[in-house]
Amino acid sequence: MLLNIPNSLTWARIALIPLFVGVFYFPNDWFDEQSKNLCATLIFVVAAITDWFDGYLARALNQTSAFGAFLDPVADKLMVAAALILLVQLDRVDASIAVVIIGREITISALREWMARLGASAGVAVAFVGKLKTAAQMTAIPLLLFNAPILSVDTRPIGSILVYIAAALTLWSMGYYLHRAMPHLAGEDPRKQGVDRAR
C-alpha cells in the first residue's frame, strides 16, 4: 500500500515542497517577484487540493492504510512549516507566529502518538476548533504568499489578520487537546503501568 493512488498523491505533495521553496531562489531574470509569489501560491493551493483529494480517493477506492494515515498528516505539516518559515524570511509573518503554529503541531503530534500507545487516541481526535484553525491557516497562507491585490482587495492585511486568528486558535486547540489528555498525562509513566491499566 506504499504506492497506491492516494499515497502517491501524498508523496507528490511532499515532492512539491523543494519546488515551492526553490521558486524564491530562482534568478530575478527568470521570474520577477510577483511571478514568484504567484507560482508559490499555486503550488501551495495544488498541495492543499491534493490533501483533500487523496483522502477522498482512499475512501472511494477502499485504499486506506496505516501508512497513508501516517504519511498524510506528515505531508501537511511539512508543507505548512515550509510555508511559514518562507513567509518569515519574506518578512510577511512574524517569527513568533511561526513558532506558535509549528510548535503546536510538534506538541500535538507527539501527544497523539503517546495517546495512541495507550489506546486512547479518541481522546485527542480532531475537534471543531482544530478544523477552524486549519481553515484560517490554509486561507491565510495563500493570501500572504500571493501578496498582491485581487479585484482591488489587498490580500496582505487580510492574510495577516487570518494568520493571527490561526495562531490564537492554535493555542486554543492545543489547550483543548492537552485538557482532554490530562487524565492520562497526570498518571504514571505508561511504560511502567502497562497499556491495559492505562486504558
N, C-alpha and C positions, 0 to 999 in steps of 0.2 A: 504493500500500500504506500510505499515511499514516493512513487511517481504516478499515482492516479491523477485524473484530471484536476480535482480540487487542489491537491497538494502541489501539482505542477504550477498552478496559478499562484500559490503562496510562495513557491520558490522564485517565480518570476518577479513577485513583489519585492523579495529580498534582493534579487539581482538588479532591480531598478535603483537601489539606494546609491551605489557608486556613481551612476549616471546623474542622479538627482543632485548630489553634492558637486560632482565634477563640472556641471554646467557653469557654475560660477567661477571656475578656474580656466575656462576657455579664453583665448585671447580676445581682446575687445574688437579686433578687426574681423573676428568670426561672428560674434554676437555683441550687440550693444546691450546696455544694462537692462532695458525693458524687454528685450528678446530673451535674455537670461531669466528674468522674472517670469515671463510667460511660459517658457519651457519648463522651468522648475514647478510652476503651478500645475501645468498639465500633467506632468509626471506624478505629482502628489495626488491629483484627482483620479488619475487612472489607477493608482495603487489603492486608493480608497474604494473605488468601484469594484476592483478585483477582490477586495476584502469581503464585500457583501456577496459577490458572485460565487466565490469558492465555497462559502458556507451554504448557499442555495444549492449549488451543484452537488455538494457532498450529501445533502439530504435527498435531493431529487434522484440522484443516481445510486443511492444507498452505498456511498463510498466513504462513509465516516470511518475514522480510525483514530487510535490513541495517538499515533504520530501526528496526524493532522490537527488534533486537539492541542497538542503541544506546540506545533510549528506556527499555527495561525496567530496566536497572541504574541509570540516572539517576533514575527514579521511586523505586526502592528506597532509594537513598542520600539523596534529598531527604526522604523520609518519616522515615527513621531519624534523620537530622540534626535535623529539626524536633522529633522526639520527645525526643531527648537534650537539646537546648537548652531545651525546655519543662520537662523534668524538673529541669534545673539551676536554672531560675528558680523552680520549685516547691520547691527545696531537698530533692529526693529522690535526686539523683545528684550526686556531687562533680564540679566543673568539670574536674578532671584526667582523669577517666574519659571525659568527653565529648570532650576534646581528643585523647586517645589514639585513640578509636574513629573520630572524624571525620577526624583527621589521617591515620590509616592508610588510610581509604577514598580520600582525595585522593591519597596517595602511590601506592597500588596501581593506581588508575585511570590515573594518569599513566604508571606503569611499563608497564601493559598496552597503552596507546596507543603508547608508544615501541617496545615489543617487536613490536607488530603492524606498525609501519612497517618493521621488519627482517625481517618474515616469520617471526618466531619466537614467535608468540603462544601456541603449545602449551606453551612453557616456563613460562608463568605461568597456565596453565589452573587452574580451581577445584580445590583439593585437599581432602582429607578434613578437615584441620584447619580450613580455611576454612568448611566446612559445619558443623563443631562450633561454631565461633564464631558463625555465623549462627543456629543453633538456640538457643544460650544467650542471645544478644542478643534474638531475637524472642520468647523466653519471658519474659525479664526485663522488657522494656519494658511489656507489658500489665499485668504484676503491679504494677509501680511506678506506672503510670497509675491503676489501679483503687484501690490504696492503702487497702484495707479487707478485713476477714476474709471468707474464702469457706469455708463449712462449719466455722466456728470456727478456721480456719487463717489466721494473719496473713500477708498477701501481701507486706508491705513488707520484712521481713528476707529472705524467700526471693528476692524480686526483687533486693535489694541484693547478696546473695551471687552470684547468677547474672550480674549486670552486671559484678562484679569478675572473675568467671571469663571472661566475654566479653572484657573488656579484656586479660586475660592471654593468651587465645587469639588476640586481635587482634595483639598483639606477636609471638607465636609464628608466626602465619601470615605476618605481614609479613616476619619474618626468613627464613622458608622461601621466599617468593617472591623476595626480594632475593638470596638464595643461588642460586636457580635462574637468575636473570638475571645473576649476577655475571660470567660469562664475556663477556657482551655489554657490560655496564657497564664492564668493565676495558679494553675495546677502544678504538679511535679513535672520534672523532665520526662517527656513521653518515652524516652529510651529506657527509663528506669521503671515506669509503671506499666508499660505494655499497651498495645493497641486496644485490647478488649476493655481494659479498665478505663482508658481514656474516652471510650465511647459512652 
